[in-house]
Every structure is written in structure tokens, then in C-alpha cells.
Amino acid sequence: MVWLPYGRQGLHCELAGDVAARVTVVAARPLVLPPPSSELFEQALAPANVVGPGFEQLANAAQRVTIVISDATRVEPRVAMLDSLIARLPAGCDLTLAIACGTHGPSSIALLGLDEWLARHSVKRIVNHDGHSDDNLVELGVTDAGTPVRLHRCVLDADLVIATGTIRPHYFAGFGAGVKAIFPGLGASRDIRKNHELKLHPQARAGVINENPCRLDLEAAVRLLPTQTFLLNGIASADHELHGAVAGDLWQAFRVGADRCRTWCRVTVEQRAPIVVASDVLPVTSSLYQACKIAAAVAHLVLPNGRLVIVAECPDGTGPVDVVNRAIYATGIAPRLAPGVVVELVSALAEDVVATTFAKYRRKVEDCFDAERVLVVPHASSLIVDVES
């Protein structure tokens, strides 16, 4: 039997003995049960553990503070992060909560899990960022790579900007979190798309930072921001659980966290396979737009003329089909695939809906194991997978 994350229940695939013998499940080494996320953030914010200037020093000099949180497409311990930060901010400071939506458009605030927290705390304003609107954007300049940088004015109208998020592998930015909370999180969609053209570079891949032109351009964009910044990030392992946290300098602390994440999420397979079946948990599989992260993460594992099977319920549909087919698949996935590879989709979407996308419709995953060697990657987006040969 093979288990795959799918929707809220998962899929249990019964395989005949001869089929099961051809299947290799790719998974990271399990870690011990972590402490509560609140403890991890408290440890990271302890003065002895902060990477760079201490938080209290920065917070005491700030009257206007903007805390940036991820939108509803990310599973984040937002309350624990916010509680740890609020306890250290000066009483009565002017607090803005900014939702980093990037190119996604405004987020559903109800899905952020903050209703009770907002009722207990005084937040002067909530910015539900819309990168498709020029309202409230301020031009900061252009990076050396040619990316124009416009950011929401809430990060310029502050004395201190605190970037939160969770460090986990990202298929072309190396890792999530870090500066990504600010740009692309609070950037203009057109500027973000310009940066994302750099994902075509061979070093724009999971686990790579200092040689990754896409990541370095994101960091160059945020360096144009004159406001003081601070980082509080959780660190996820391949099971999507937080096993650590890091706080401090936006660039240095992030690298410390990314190094830890890399050790937890890196796995090696002996060789590529003609069929790769990949899945992951919600919300990564909430739409085909999001599930493309799965395909990009394992595209290099498929042999020429093979098949890459995405297993994703997609309860929110495909996402904008033109964007999915062009900006996501054609730019971010197709260049990573060997010649002749076909992408198939097992989902809850109707066959005629799938037909409008880059993927081919598959009714059930059990039909996808018809090769002499199959790799199954249940948590694809959270892994950094190397190939021995």
C-alpha cells in the first residue's frame, strides 16, 4: 500500500505485489516531535539567539511598526509568531498588519485564523495587499537584474518592518520566507513577474541561495527599502511541521534557518524513473496554480519520454488558466522536464476542465504505476531531491 496526501483525507493506493516491488517511496528521515511553535519563537527571540541586532533595541526605537504575515495560501503559526512579537513591542506603538499576497490578490482574512487575536489586540490598520493595483505602491528603483521595485507604502511609513513566515524549500527561490514576505509579498505583480523570469536559470531551484539569481534579485529588491527590518521565521522540515525558528537580521538569520531546513529536507535517489507520482498536503494542492510547485520540485526526476503524475485534489479549481499554462508551466516547469515527458493530473476536477490546462486527465492514481520503476514522492514540495546518477 502507498499513501499519498490528497485533500483532507489522503489516498491509500492498494498495489499488487509485482507493482509494489517496482515502487520506491521518496521521503526524508523523520524527526523527533518538536516543542510547541510558541516555544520555538521564544527561543529564537532570546537575546543570546538573535542573529544580528537584538529585537528590543530595534523595537524601542520604533513608534510605527509593520508586521508582515503570509496570506491564506500558506499554513503558518501566525498567532504564535504575533504573540511573541507583540510582547516585545513598546506599549501603544502604531501597529500595522500587512498580508503578503504577492501575485495572488487580496487574501481571505477569515482563513488566517486571527479573529480572536485581532479582538484582543490593538491593530491600527490591516493591509490586505493587492499587487494588481497601483494604489499605495511606491517606486524604490530597479535592481541590477532589471527588476523594477514598487512596494506597498506600509513598509515605508514604518520605523520597523518585521518579516514573518516559514522557511521551507521553494522550487525556484531556493527557500520560502526571508525577504519574500516583503518582495514579492508586498510588491507589484508586474515587478514580481519580471523577477520570476529568472526562474529559467539552472541555479534557480530548491535549496540554492547564494548562486540563485532569482533569490539574489529578491534580496536586492528589498535592499532598496530604507526602513529598518527584522526577521522572525519558523523552520519547517519535510513533514511540514515547525522544528525550529530563527530571528534577527533579514539576510543573515534567514541563511542560518535555511541551512537547518536543508539538512532536514534533502534526500537522494539512486536514479531517475520513467514515472514519478508526486503529491502534497493542502493548501499546496488547493488549486492547480499552487500544485504546480509539486511538479517543478520533482520534474528533474523523470526520464525522457516518461510521465509526471500530479496527485492534487484542487478544491479551489485550476486558478487563472492562462497564468497556469504560460507563466507557471511554460516558464517554471517545462524547462525542467526531459524531452517527451507528459504531465498528468489526478484530481477532483472534471475532465473537460483539466483539458484546458497543460496537464492530461487521469481518473485514478492506481492506473499510473505501469512502468518498470516508479518513484512516489508524497511530500514533494517540502523536499530537496538529489539524484546519484
C-alpha positions as CSV (number, residue, x, y, z in Angstrom):
1,M,0.0,0.0,0.0
2,V,1.1,3.5,-0.8
3,W,-0.3,6.6,1.0
4,L,-0.5,10.0,-0.7
5,P,-1.7,13.3,0.8
6,Y,-4.9,14.2,-1.0
7,G,-7.4,16.7,0.2
8,R,-8.1,16.3,3.9
9,Q,-8.2,12.5,4.0
10,G,-5.4,11.3,1.8
11,L,-5.4,8.4,-0.7
12,H,-4.5,4.8,0.1
13,C,-3.3,3.0,-3.0
14,E,-3.5,-0.7,-3.0
15,L,-0.8,-2.2,-5.2
16,A,-0.4,-5.7,-6.4
17,G,2.9,-7.4,-5.2
18,D,4.7,-7.2,-8.6
19,V,3.7,-3.5,-8.8
20,A,4.7,-2.7,-5.3
21,A,8.1,-4.2,-5.9
22,R,8.7,-1.5,-8.6
23,V,7.8,1.4,-6.4
24,T,10.2,3.5,-4.4
25,V,8.8,6.0,-1.9
26,V,10.9,9.1,-1.6
27,A,10.8,10.5,2.0
28,A,13.0,12.4,4.4
29,R,14.3,11.0,7.6
30,P,11.6,11.6,10.3
31,L,12.5,13.9,13.2
32,V,11.5,13.8,16.8
33,L,8.3,15.5,17.9
34,P,9.1,19.3,18.1
35,P,8.1,21.5,21.0
36,P,5.1,23.9,20.5
37,S,5.8,26.6,18.0
38,S,5.4,29.3,20.7
39,E,8.4,27.9,22.5
40,L,10.4,27.8,19.3
41,F,9.7,31.5,18.7
42,E,10.5,32.5,22.3
43,Q,13.9,30.7,22.0
44,A,14.7,32.4,18.7
45,L,13.9,35.8,20.1
46,A,16.0,35.3,23.2
47,P,18.9,37.9,23.1
48,A,21.6,35.2,23.0
49,N,20.0,33.5,20.0
50,V,19.1,36.5,17.8
51,V,21.3,36.7,14.7
52,G,22.4,40.4,14.5
53,P,21.0,43.4,16.4
54,G,18.7,42.5,19.2
55,F,14.9,42.9,18.8
56,E,14.4,45.0,21.9
57,Q,17.0,47.5,20.6
58,L,15.1,48.0,17.3
59,A,11.6,47.9,18.8
60,N,12.3,50.5,21.4
61,A,13.3,53.0,18.7
62,A,10.2,52.3,16.7
63,Q,6.8,54.1,17.1
64,R,5.4,52.8,13.8
65,V,5.7,49.0,13.2
66,T,4.6,46.9,10.3
67,I,4.4,43.2,10.8
68,V,4.2,41.2,7.5
69,I,2.4,37.8,7.6
70,S,1.7,35.2,4.9
71,D,-1.6,35.0,3.1
72,A,-4.0,32.1,3.3
73,T,-2.1,30.0,0.7
74,R,0.5,29.3,3.4
75,V,0.0,27.3,6.6
76,E,1.6,29.5,9.3
77,P,1.5,29.6,13.1
78,R,0.6,33.3,12.8
79,V,-0.8,33.7,16.3
80,A,2.3,32.2,17.9
81,M,4.5,34.5,15.9
82,L,2.5,37.6,16.6
83,D,2.2,36.9,20.3
84,S,6.0,36.6,20.6
85,L,6.5,39.9,18.8
86,I,3.7,41.9,20.4
87,A,5.0,41.0,23.9
88,R,8.3,42.8,23.0
89,L,6.9,45.9,21.2
90,P,6.5,49.2,23.1
91,A,3.1,49.7,24.6
92,G,0.9,51.9,22.4
93,C,3.0,51.7,19.2
94,D,1.3,52.3,15.9
95,L,0.9,48.8,14.6
96,T,0.1,47.8,11.0
97,L,-0.5,44.1,10.0
98,A,0.3,43.6,6.3
99,I,-0.8,40.4,4.5
100,A,1.8,39.4,1.9
101,C,-0.3,38.4,-1.1
102,G,2.2,38.8,-3.9
103,T,0.5,38.0,-7.2
104,H,-2.3,36.1,-5.5
105,G,-4.6,39.1,-5.0
106,P,-6.2,40.0,-1.6
107,S,-6.4,37.2,0.8
108,S,-9.4,35.8,2.7
109,I,-8.8,37.3,6.2
110,A,-11.2,34.7,7.7
111,L,-8.9,31.9,6.7
112,L,-5.9,33.4,8.5
113,G,-7.1,32.2,11.9
114,L,-6.6,35.6,13.5
115,D,-10.2,36.6,14.6
116,E,-9.7,36.0,18.3
117,W,-6.2,37.5,18.2
118,L,-7.4,40.7,16.5
119,A,-10.2,41.0,19.1
120,R,-7.6,41.0,21.9
121,H,-5.0,43.4,20.3
122,S,-5.0,46.9,19.0
123,V,-4.0,46.9,15.4
124,K,-4.3,50.4,13.7
125,R,-4.7,49.0,10.2
126,I,-4.7,45.8,8.2
127,V,-3.3,45.9,4.7
128,N,-4.7,43.2,2.5
129,H,-2.2,43.7,-0.3
130,D,-3.4,43.7,-3.9
131,G,-0.3,43.6,-6.2
132,H,-2.5,44.0,-9.2
133,S,-3.5,47.5,-8.2
134,D,-1.1,50.5,-8.4
135,D,-2.8,52.1,-5.4
136,N,-0.5,52.6,-2.4
137,L,2.6,51.5,-4.3
138,V,5.8,53.4,-4.0
139,E,8.7,53.2,-6.5
140,L,12.0,52.4,-5.0
141,G,14.2,51.8,-8.0
142,V,15.5,49.0,-10.2
143,T,17.7,46.0,-9.3
144,D,20.9,45.2,-11.2
145,A,19.0,42.4,-12.9
146,G,16.5,44.9,-14.2
147,T,13.6,44.2,-11.9
148,P,11.5,47.4,-11.1
149,V,10.7,47.6,-7.4
150,R,7.4,49.0,-6.2
151,L,6.3,48.2,-2.6
152,H,3.2,49.0,-0.6
153,R,3.7,52.2,1.3
154,C,3.0,50.5,4.6
155,V,6.7,49.4,4.7
156,L,7.9,52.9,4.0
157,D,5.5,54.6,6.5
158,A,7.0,52.4,9.3
159,D,10.1,52.8,11.5
160,L,10.4,49.0,11.7
161,V,9.2,46.2,9.3
162,I,9.1,42.7,10.7
163,A,9.0,39.9,8.2
164,T,7.5,36.6,9.3
165,G,7.0,33.3,7.6
166,T,8.2,29.7,7.4
167,I,11.4,28.6,5.8
168,R,10.8,25.6,3.6
169,P,12.1,24.5,0.2
170,H,10.9,26.6,-2.8
171,Y,11.3,25.3,-6.3
172,F,12.9,28.4,-7.8
173,A,13.6,30.9,-4.9
174,G,15.6,28.2,-3.0
175,F,13.5,28.6,0.1
176,G,10.4,30.4,1.1
177,A,10.3,33.2,3.7
178,G,13.1,35.6,4.4
179,V,12.8,38.7,2.2
180,K,9.9,37.1,0.3
181,A,7.5,38.5,2.9
182,I,8.3,42.0,1.6
183,F,9.1,41.3,-2.0
184,P,7.3,39.6,-3.7
185,G,4.8,39.6,-0.8
186,L,4.1,43.3,-0.8
187,G,5.3,44.1,-4.4
188,A,3.6,45.0,-7.7
189,S,2.5,42.0,-9.7
190,R,4.3,43.2,-12.9
191,D,7.5,43.6,-11.0
192,I,7.2,40.2,-9.4
193,R,6.6,38.6,-12.9
194,K,9.8,40.3,-14.1
195,N,11.8,38.8,-11.2
196,H,10.2,35.4,-11.9
197,E,11.7,35.3,-15.4
198,L,14.9,34.4,-13.6
199,K,13.5,31.0,-12.6
200,L,14.7,29.8,-16.0
201,H,18.2,29.9,-14.7
202,P,19.5,26.4,-13.8
203,Q,20.5,27.5,-10.3
204,A,17.0,28.8,-9.6
205,R,16.0,25.7,-7.7
206,A,15.1,24.3,-4.3
207,G,17.9,24.6,-1.7
208,V,20.1,27.1,-3.6
209,I,20.5,30.6,-2.3
210,N,23.9,32.3,-3.0
211,E,24.1,31.0,-6.6
212,N,20.4,31.6,-7.3
213,P,19.9,34.7,-9.4
214,C,16.1,34.7,-8.7
215,R,16.7,34.7,-4.9
216,L,19.5,37.2,-5.1
217,D,17.3,39.6,-7.1
218,L,14.6,39.3,-4.5
219,E,17.1,40.3,-1.9
220,A,18.4,43.1,-4.0
221,A,14.9,44.4,-4.3
222,V,14.4,44.5,-0.6
223,R,17.7,46.2,0.0
224,L,16.2,49.2,-1.8
225,L,13.9,49.6,1.2
226,P,15.2,52.3,3.5
227,T,13.2,51.1,6.5
228,Q,14.8,49.1,9.3
229,T,13.9,45.4,9.1
230,F,13.8,42.4,11.3
231,L,13.1,38.7,10.7
232,L,11.1,36.1,12.6
233,N,10.8,32.8,10.7
234,G,9.8,29.3,11.6
235,I,11.8,26.5,10.1
236,A,9.8,23.5,8.6
237,S,11.0,20.0,8.0
238,A,9.8,17.7,5.3
239,D,6.7,16.8,7.4
240,H,5.6,20.4,7.1
241,E,5.9,20.8,10.9
242,L,8.0,23.5,12.5
243,H,11.1,22.1,14.1
244,G,12.9,25.3,14.6
245,A,12.8,29.1,14.4
246,V,15.3,31.9,13.7
247,A,15.2,35.6,14.4
248,G,17.4,38.6,13.6
249,D,18.9,40.2,10.5
250,L,16.8,39.7,7.4
251,W,19.6,38.2,5.4
252,Q,21.9,36.5,7.9
253,A,19.2,35.0,10.1
254,F,17.4,33.6,7.0
255,R,20.6,31.8,5.9
256,V,21.0,30.3,9.3
257,G,17.5,29.0,9.1
258,A,17.8,27.8,5.5
259,D,20.9,25.8,6.4
260,R,18.9,23.9,9.1
261,C,16.0,23.4,6.8
262,R,18.3,22.0,4.1
263,T,19.6,19.3,6.4
264,W,16.1,18.2,7.2
265,C,14.6,18.2,3.7
266,R,17.4,16.9,1.5
267,V,17.1,13.3,0.2
268,T,18.9,11.4,-2.5
269,V,17.5,8.8,-5.0
270,E,19.7,6.4,-6.9
271,Q,18.4,7.1,-10.3
272,R,15.6,8.8,-12.2
273,A,12.5,6.9,-13.2
274,P,10.1,6.7,-16.2
275,I,7.2,7.5,-13.9
276,V,7.2,9.9,-11.0
277,V,4.0,10.3,-8.9
278,A,4.0,13.4,-6.6
279,S,1.6,14.8,-4.1
280,D,1.4,17.1,-1.1
281,V,-0.9,18.4,1.6
282,L,-3.3,21.3,1.5
283,P,-3.0,24.2,0.8
284,V,-0.2,23.3,-1.6
285,T,-2.7,21.2,-3.5
286,S,-5.7,23.6,-3.2
287,S,-5.5,24.5,-6.9
288,L,-3.5,23.6,-9.9
289,Y,-1.9,27.0,-9.7
290,Q,-0.5,26.0,-6.3
291,A,0.1,22.3,-7.1
292,C,2.5,23.3,-9.9
293,K,5.1,23.6,-7.1
294,I,4.9,19.8,-6.8
295,A,5.6,19.3,-10.4
296,A,8.5,21.7,-10.5
297,A,10.1,20.1,-7.4
298,V,10.3,16.7,-9.0
299,A,10.5,17.4,-12.7
300,H,14.2,16.5,-12.8
301,L,13.5,13.0,-11.6
302,V,11.5,11.9,-14.7
303,L,13.4,10.2,-17.5
304,P,12.9,11.3,-21.2
305,N,9.5,10.3,-22.6
306,G,8.3,9.5,-19.1
307,R,5.3,10.7,-17.1
308,L,5.0,13.0,-14.2
309,V,1.7,12.4,-12.3
310,I,0.5,15.2,-10.1
311,V,-1.9,14.0,-7.4
312,A,-3.8,17.1,-6.1
313,E,-7.5,17.4,-5.2
314,C,-7.6,21.1,-6.4
315,P,-10.8,22.0,-4.5
316,D,-10.3,25.6,-5.5
317,G,-10.1,24.8,-9.2
318,T,-7.3,25.5,-11.6
319,G,-6.5,29.1,-10.8
320,P,-6.2,31.5,-13.7
321,V,-5.7,29.1,-16.6
322,D,-3.7,31.4,-18.8
323,V,-1.3,32.2,-15.9
324,V,-1.1,28.5,-15.0
325,N,-0.3,27.4,-18.6
326,R,2.1,30.2,-19.6
327,A,3.7,31.9,-16.5
328,I,3.8,28.7,-14.4
329,Y,4.0,25.7,-16.6
330,A,5.8,27.0,-19.7
331,T,8.3,29.1,-17.8
332,G,8.7,27.2,-14.5
333,I,8.1,23.5,-15.2
334,A,8.5,22.7,-18.9
335,P,12.2,23.8,-19.0
336,R,12.9,21.4,-16.1
337,L,11.4,18.4,-17.8
338,A,13.4,15.9,-20.0
339,P,12.3,15.7,-23.7
340,G,9.0,14.0,-24.3
341,V,7.8,14.0,-20.7
342,V,4.0,14.1,-20.3
343,V,2.4,15.7,-17.2
344,E,-0.8,14.0,-15.9
345,L,-3.2,15.1,-13.2
346,V,-5.3,13.1,-10.7
347,S,-7.7,15.5,-9.1
348,A,-11.3,16.2,-8.3
349,L,-11.5,18.4,-11.4
350,A,-13.7,17.4,-14.3
351,E,-12.0,16.1,-17.4
352,D,-13.1,19.0,-19.6
353,V,-11.6,21.4,-17.0
354,V,-8.3,19.6,-17.0
355,A,-8.4,19.7,-20.8
356,T,-8.0,23.5,-20.7
357,T,-4.7,23.1,-18.8
358,F,-1.2,21.8,-19.6
359,A,-2.0,18.5,-17.9
360,K,-3.6,15.3,-19.1
361,Y,-6.6,14.0,-17.2
362,R,-6.2,10.7,-15.2
363,R,-9.1,9.3,-13.3
364,K,-7.3,7.4,-10.5
365,V,-3.8,7.1,-9.3
366,E,-3.7,3.3,-9.3
367,D,-3.6,3.5,-13.1
368,C,-0.3,5.3,-13.0
369,F,2.1,2.6,-11.9
370,D,2.6,0.9,-15.3
371,A,6.4,1.1,-15.6
372,E,9.4,-1.0,-14.5
373,R,10.4,1.7,-12.0
374,V,8.2,4.3,-10.2
375,L,9.2,7.0,-7.8
376,V,6.4,8.2,-5.4
377,V,7.0,11.5,-3.6
378,P,4.3,12.1,-1.1
379,H,5.5,15.5,0.2
380,A,7.1,16.8,-3.0
381,S,7.1,20.5,-2.3
382,S,8.9,20.1,1.0
383,L,11.8,18.1,-0.3
384,I,15.2,18.9,-2.0
385,V,15.8,15.7,-4.1
386,D,19.2,14.9,-5.5
387,V,20.0,12.1,-8.0
388,E,23.0,9.9,-7.6
389,S,23.2,9.1,-11.3
